[in-house]
Amino acid sequence: CGLNGAVYFVEMDQKGDYDGVSNAAGAKYGTGYCDAQCPHDLKWIKGEANVLDWDSESVPPVGRYGACCAEMDIWEANNMATAFTPHVCSKAGLTKCEGSECGDNDAGERYLGICDKDGCDYNNYRMGEQSFYGTGPSFDVDSSRPFSIVTQFITSDNTDAGDLVEIKRFYVQDGKVVPNSEASILGPQGGNSVTDDFCEK
């Protein structure tokens, strides 16, 4: 019921696993994709065709193997709601998964896989602030007019190589900075960013 726009990053290899031998195509031709939902509809994973148990009647068609990797949903929104969501995985980079490792919904194993398919999202409305984002001047961010979104990745030592400890979000509209709303549903210490503490609540 409705549509949304999405911008997200995934931890795929920038060359699409091109090695010139078993994968002579590379990202230019669409190989190497992965995400935290561990999709099975990819025809080529880790230099091999995903043809075992290929089900062409499924919508979409799927094979035995999935392609898992971490995913960062920077922007999932329409004019009524918005969220940003990190989806972590217990293994780094693209993992060619099979069975429980994929966390397949159809097998009832969603929470047994190596990736957090639900993710730890920040949705202002669900976090208790129903007047933060929406259409019209009564909202802190009026989605009917232009605005910018800023996402900051804060590390433990403030370098690109440090451990990620916080994901912050704010908006800019009419030249004014609009801080992200507080997660009031979580109490006075709810915060307004994604941290380990936020995700554990």
N, C-alpha and C positions, 0 to 999 in steps of 0.2 A: 504494500500500500504506500506508494510514493517512490520518489527517486532521490538519490543523493550523489554528490560528487566525492571523489576520493583521490588523495595523493599519498603515496606511501613508498618507503624504501624497503628493499630486501637485501639480504646478505649474499646475493649471488656473486659469483666470480665476474669481474669486469670483462673478461674475454669469453664468458659463457662456456667455461671449461674447454676451450679450444686447446688442443695439443698437437694438431697437425697430423695425427695418426688415427686414433679411434674417434676423434671429433675434429673433423676438418672444416666444420661449418662455423661454430662460434656464435657469439651473441648477435652478430650482424644478421644471422639467419634464424634467430629465435631460440637457440639452445642455451642451457644453463639456468633457466628460470627456476625459482623455488620461492616458497613462502611458508609461513607458520601453520597454514592449513594443510600442508603436506599433500599438494594436489597429485592425483593419480592420472590426470588426463593429458600429461605431457608424453609425447611420443619418443622423446630422447632424453635419457638421464645418465649422467656420468659416463658418457662415451658409449652407451649401449641403447639399442632400441627397446622401448618398453612394450614389447609384444606379448609377453607371457600372460595368459589369461585375459587378453584384450577383449573387452566387451563392447562391441560396436553398437549394441542396442541400448546401452546406458546413455543417459543424457546428463552431462556430456559423456562420450565414450571414455572408458578408463582401462588401465592396465594394472598389473599386480603391484608395481612399485610406485612409491610417492617421492616427492622432492621437497624435503624439509629444510628450512633455514629461518633465522630470526627475521622479524618484520617490524617496522615502525610505521604505524599509520599516523601520518602528520595531520591529515585533515580528512575527516569523514563528516559530511554535513549537507544540509539543504537550508532553506530559509527559516526553518523552525527549530533545528537542533544541530549540535556539533559535538564531536568527540575527537580526542587524540589517544592513541593506544599503542603501547609497546607490547610485542609478543616475543617473549624470549624462548630460546631452545637450549637444551642441556648439552648439545654438541655444536661446535663452531662450524660455520660455513655450510655448504650444501651437503646434506646427508641423503643418500638414496635409501629410503626406508621400505620395510616390508613387515606385515603383520602388526603386532601391538605397538611397535615403535612408531608407526604412522599415526596412531590414535584415531582410527577411522570411526566415524559416527555410525555407519551401517553395521559395524561389528560390535557396537556398544562399548568401544574402547577409547572414547574421546579423551578421557583423563589419564590414559595409560601411555600416551605417546611422549615423544621427546620435546614437543613444543607446547607452549601455553596457547591453545587455540582461542580461548576466550580473551586473553590478554588482561592488562590492568588499565582500563580506560578511564578517562576523565570526561564525563558528560555533565555539563553545568546543571542541567535540569534535574537529573537524577541525584546529583550531589546536594540538592536542596535549594538551588537558586533559580526559580522559575521565571524570574524577570530579567535574567542576565542577557540572553541571546534570543532574538526573534525579530519579527517584522514590525517596524514602527518606532516612534520616539519614546515609548514607554520602556523600552529595553535598554540596558547599558550598552549593548552592541546592537545597532539597528541593521539587520541583515538586508534591508531593502536599499541600503546605500553603500558606496564603496568603503572598504576598510582593509587593513593589512593585518596579517597574522605573523607573530614572531614566536618561534620555538627555540629555546636555549637548552643545550645539553651541558650540564655542569658536572665536572669531574672532581675527584678527590683532591687533586693537586693543581687544578685549573690549567692543565695542559691537555692536548689532544690525546696523549697516551695514557692519561690517568683513568682510573675506574669510574664509570658513570655512577653518579650518586643522586642526580635529580634532573627531571625534565620540566622546564618551566614554560609557561605559555602566557602571552599577553597580546593585546590587540591595539591597533592605532586607528582612530577614526577622527576625522576633522582636525588632524594635527595633535590630538590628545591621546596619551597612553591610557588604555583601559586595562587594569590588572585583571588576571583571571579571578573568577569568583571563588569564594571560600567553600570548602566542602562542609557546609554547616550540618549536614545530616550525620556527620561523623563526630560531632561535638566541637568544643572550643579549640581543640588541637588538630582539627581535620586538615588544615593547610589548603593550599591552592595549587599544588604541583604534584607530580608523580615521583614518589620516592619508595624505597623498600618499605618504610613504615606505613605509608599510605596504602600500598598494595596488600599489606598484611592485615589491614583493618576490615 
